[in-house]
């Protein structure tokens, strides 16, 4: 089997791309700054720190990874009205795990302010469950006009559009490609990605029907093509196009196989999206 076939048919590779490009985008976005500071956020200004032994760091890292994998992968089956509270608690546990790793691996006092930063993030998150607001967690006014949707929505839409792009390049028409995604019953979770979707709307299938879902797919794809998506997601989209365009000799069958893997990843992403009730 050719390399392109291995790539298209390997869902683990697709999943790895999702993680790698997400982390790359986050890190790149932080290093590039944009806050107008002399030193962009994310650029280290010190090169020395007192750290634990390699063995202790390795053990602490293994414990961190196991903890994070468990916490992140636990399914939230709570009713919608309490699910968001549990998601905040999940985030607090993640912050605590990171702080535990820092405490084990980093020995000089410089770690204390970093640990305090993560602790305060955790506190701000948990206090939202008690109705306590904080400027860091509040939405800033951007004036009139269309407001962009949350990043996690666009991240899921990115994989839907990757599938749509493959269907188009396999010879399907725009509407046929969008309908193929929209009408597949396995793709019901993708409706969580629709603009202004809520848990209440999703409980009534007629509110977001096949036609609205198909129209949304076409609209999202146009937004990606026109670069009208949030910066972080816009940076990730070209990588997918590069993969597709780098193998023009790929058969329609393999393109559609790749589309199926992209849709699977989109469903997984959509299922974890927190929506208002």
C-alpha positions in Angstrom: 0.0 0.0 0.0 1.3 3.4 -0.9 2.2 6.0 1.8 -0.8 8.1 1.0 -3.1 5.1 1.5 -1.5 4.4 4.8 -2.1 8.0 5.9 -5.6 8.2 4.7 -6.6 4.9 6.3 -4.8 5.4 9.6 -7.1 7.1 12.1 -4.3 7.3 14.7 -2.4 9.5 12.3 -5.4 11.8 11.9 -5.7 11.9 15.7 -2.1 12.7 16.1 -2.4 15.5 13.6 -5.3 16.9 15.6 -3.2 17.0 18.8 0.1 18.2 17.2 -1.4 21.0 15.3 -3.5 22.1 18.2 -0.5 22.3 20.5 1.6 23.9 17.7 -1.1 26.6 17.2 -1.4 27.3 20.9 2.4 27.6 21.4 2.8 29.6 18.2 0.0 32.0 19.2 1.5 32.5 22.6 5.0 33.2 21.3 3.8 35.6 18.6 2.4 37.7 21.4 0.2 40.5 20.0 -0.3 42.2 23.4 2.2 45.0 22.5 4.6 44.0 25.3 8.3 44.4 24.9 8.8 40.6 25.5 6.0 38.6 23.9 4.2 36.2 26.2 5.7 32.8 25.9 9.3 33.9 25.2 11.6 32.8 28.1 13.8 35.5 29.6 15.7 33.1 32.0 17.6 30.0 31.2 18.3 28.6 34.7 16.2 26.7 37.1 16.8 24.2 39.8 15.1 21.0 38.8 14.8 17.5 40.1 16.8 14.5 38.9 16.0 13.1 35.5 14.6 10.0 37.2 12.3 12.1 39.4 11.2 14.2 36.5 10.5 11.1 34.4 8.4 9.6 37.2 6.5 12.8 37.8 5.8 13.2 34.0 4.5 9.7 33.8 2.2 10.3 36.7 1.1 13.6 35.2 0.3 12.0 31.8 -1.6 9.1 33.4 -3.6 11.6 35.5 -4.4 13.9 32.6 -5.4 11.0 30.4 -7.8 9.7 33.0 -9.3 13.1 33.8 -9.7 14.3 30.2 -11.2 11.0 29.0 -13.8 10.5 31.7 -17.2 10.9 30.0 -19.4 13.6 31.5 -22.9 12.0 31.5 -24.5 14.6 33.8 -27.7 16.4 32.7 -27.0 19.6 30.7 -27.9 21.9 33.6 -25.0 20.5 35.8 -22.6 19.3 33.1 -20.9 22.6 32.7 -20.3 22.7 36.5 -18.6 19.4 36.2 -16.5 20.6 33.3 -15.3 23.4 35.4 -14.4 20.9 38.1 -12.6 18.8 35.5 -10.5 21.9 34.5 -9.6 22.5 38.2 -8.3 18.9 38.5 -6.2 19.4 35.4 -4.7 22.6 36.9 -4.0 20.7 40.2 -2.2 17.9 38.3 0.0 20.4 36.5 0.8 22.1 39.9 1.7 18.7 41.4 4.1 18.1 38.6 5.7 21.5 38.9 6.1 21.0 42.7 7.9 17.7 42.1 10.1 18.6 39.1 10.9 22.2 39.8 12.8 22.9 43.1 13.7 26.6 43.2 11.4 29.3 44.6 10.6 30.5 41.1 8.0 27.8 40.9 5.8 29.4 43.6 4.4 32.2 41.5 3.8 29.8 38.6 1.9 27.4 40.9 0.0 30.3 42.3 -1.0 31.3 38.8 -2.5 27.8 38.1 -4.1 27.8 41.6 -5.9 31.1 40.9 -7.1 29.9 37.5 -8.5 26.9 39.3 -10.2 29.0 41.9 -11.7 31.4 39.3 -13.1 28.4 37.4 -14.6 26.8 40.5 -16.1 30.0 41.8 -18.1 30.3 38.6 -20.1 27.4 40.0 -20.9 29.5 43.0 -22.0 32.4 40.9 -18.8 34.5 41.6 -17.6 36.4 38.5 -14.1 37.4 37.7 -12.8 39.7 34.9 -10.7 36.9 33.5 -13.7 34.7 33.0 -16.1 37.4 31.8 -16.9 38.2 28.2 -15.5 41.5 27.0 -17.8 43.8 25.0 -16.8 44.0 21.3 -19.5 46.4 20.3 -22.1 45.7 17.6 -21.8 43.2 14.9 -21.5 39.4 14.5 -19.7 37.6 17.3 -17.5 34.7 16.5 -18.3 31.3 18.0 -16.1 29.6 20.5 -12.8 28.0 19.5 -13.9 24.4 20.3 -16.8 24.8 17.8 -14.5 25.9 15.1 -12.1 23.1 15.9 -14.8 20.6 15.3 -16.0 22.4 12.2 -12.5 22.3 10.8 -12.6 18.5 10.7 -16.1 18.6 9.2 -14.8 20.9 6.5 -11.8 18.6 5.9 -14.2 15.8 5.2 -16.3 18.1 3.0 -13.2 19.2 1.1 -12.3 15.6 0.4 -15.7 14.8 -0.9 -15.6 17.7 -3.2 -12.2 16.6 -4.6 -13.5 13.1 -5.0 -16.0 14.5 -7.6 -19.1 15.1 -5.5 -21.1 18.3 -5.9 -21.3 20.9 -3.0 -24.8 19.9 -2.0 -24.2 16.2 -2.4 -21.1 16.4 -0.2 -22.8 18.5 2.5 -25.9 16.2 2.5 -23.7 13.1 2.8 -22.4 14.5 6.1 -25.7 15.9 7.3 -27.9 12.9 6.6 -25.7 10.3 8.2 -27.4 9.3 11.5 -24.0 8.6 13.0 -23.2 12.3 12.5 -25.9 13.6 14.8 -23.3 14.9 17.3 -22.1 17.3 14.6 -25.3 19.3 15.2 -23.7 20.5 18.4 -21.4 22.6 16.2 -24.2 24.6 14.6 -24.4 28.3 15.4 -26.5 29.0 18.4 -27.1 25.3 19.1 -28.4 24.7 22.7 -29.2 21.5 24.6 -32.9 22.4 24.4 -32.8 22.8 20.6 -31.0 19.5 20.2 -33.6 17.7 22.2 -36.1 18.7 19.4 -34.6 17.3 16.2 -36.7 19.6 14.0 -34.9 22.7 15.3 -31.6 21.6 13.6 -32.7 19.4 10.7 -30.7 17.9 7.8 -31.1 20.9 5.6 -29.8 23.3 8.3 -26.9 21.0 9.0 -26.0 20.8 5.3 -26.2 24.5 4.9 -24.0 25.0 7.9 -21.3 22.7 6.5 -21.2 24.7 3.2 -21.1 28.0 5.2 -18.3 26.8 7.5 -16.2 25.7 4.5 -16.7 29.1 2.9 -15.6 30.8 6.1 -12.4 28.7 6.2 -11.7 29.4 2.5 -12.2 33.1 3.0 -10.1 33.1 6.3 -13.0 34.4 8.3 -12.4 32.1 11.3 -10.6 32.7 14.6 -6.8 33.1 14.2 -5.8 29.9 16.0 -8.0 27.7 13.8 -7.0 29.6 10.6 -3.4 28.7 11.3 -4.3 25.0 11.4 -6.5 24.8 8.3 -3.6 25.1 5.7 -2.0 21.9 7.1 -5.1 19.9 6.1 -5.2 21.4 2.6 -1.5 20.8 2.2 -2.0 17.1 2.9 -4.9 16.8 0.4 -3.2 18.9 -2.3 0.1 17.1 -1.9 -1.5 13.9 -3.3 -3.4 14.9 -6.4 -3.2 11.4 -7.8 -5.2 10.0 -4.9 -8.3 8.1 -6.0 -11.8 9.2 -5.1 -12.2 6.1 -2.9 -9.1 7.1 -0.8 -10.3 10.7 -0.5 -13.6 9.5 0.7 -11.9 7.2 3.1 -9.9 10.1 4.5 -13.2 12.0 4.8 -14.7 9.3 6.9 -11.7 9.5 9.3 -12.1 13.3 9.5 -15.8 13.0 10.3 -15.0 10.6 13.1 -12.7 13.1 14.7 -15.3 15.8 14.2 -17.9 13.7 16.0 -15.5 13.1 18.9 -14.7 16.8 19.1 -18.4 17.8 18.9 -19.5 15.4 21.6 -17.3 17.2 24.1 -18.6 20.7 23.3 -20.3 22.4 26.2 -23.5 24.1 25.1 -25.9 26.4 26.9 -29.1 24.9 28.1 
